[in-house]
Amino acid sequence: MDPQEVVESLGRGRVVLDLAGFLTHAAEEVVHTQNPATVTLTLKVTPVEGNDAAVIVTEEIKVTGPKRK
């Protein structure tokens, strides 16, 4: 599997959709408040116990800001 396929398959395809939604919402809030926001996608890669050639990839999306005045 290539890296793009891995990202697209995370969360049964939901991660890409969720990320797009969070990014859209953050952009709208930045325009509204004129303050920066951060959208972070963290991918954790861990080994599969008992299989030296396999890994598990888990994801976390975090949104910070923007701060309102």
Stockholm file with secondary structure:
# STOCKHOLM 1.0

chainA/1-69         MDPQEVVESLGRGRVVLDLAGFLTHAAEEVVHTQNPATVTLTLKVTPVEGNDAAVIVTEEIKVTGPKRK
#=GR chainA/1-69 SS CCHHHHHHHGGGGHHHHHHHHHHHHHHHHHHHHCCCCEEEEEEEEEEETTEEEEEEEEEEEEEECCCCC
#=GC SS_cons        CCHHHHHHHGGGGHHHHHHHHHHHHHHHHHHHHCCCCEEEEEEEEEEETTEEEEEEEEEEEEEECCCCC
//
